[in-house]
Amino acid sequence: MANHKSAEKRIRQTQKRTERNRYYRTRIKNITKSVREAVTNNDGVSAAEAFKIANKELHSFVSKGILKKNTAARKVAKLNGLVKKLNQGK
């Protein structure tokens, strides 16, 4: 257990930050998962809708400082490639 006030504060801050990071990490996984599931189900319409949401959310995370710009761009590009490939096949 912490012996100093500053150490106790750091513990509280770490707990808050950990919870916040866990929320965003899970949110990012769920967003990408919804696009991938729509692609595996060969549902072009829902895949496009899910991609639209994913694109918006991931770039909003960049503006909030949760993701770096290139990381979001990489994830969006990967998902866009999947959706394009699905729609070209039809």
Secondary structure as the mmCIF struct_conf table of DSSP 4:
data_model
#
loop_
_struct_conf.conf_type_id
_struct_conf.id
_struct_conf.beg_label_comp_id
_struct_conf.beg_label_asym_id
_struct_conf.beg_label_seq_id
_struct_conf.end_label_comp_id
_struct_conf.end_label_asym_id
_struct_conf.end_label_seq_id
BEND BEND1 HIS A 4 HIS A 4
HELX_RH_AL_P HELX_RH_AL_P1 LYS A 5 THR A 40
TURN_TY1_P TURN_TY1_P1 ASN A 41 ASN A 42
HELX_RH_AL_P HELX_RH_AL_P2 GLY A 44 LYS A 64
TURN_TY1_P TURN_TY1_P2 GLY A 65 GLY A 65
BEND BEND2 ILE A 66 LEU A 67
HELX_RH_AL_P HELX_RH_AL_P3 LYS A 69 GLY A 89
#
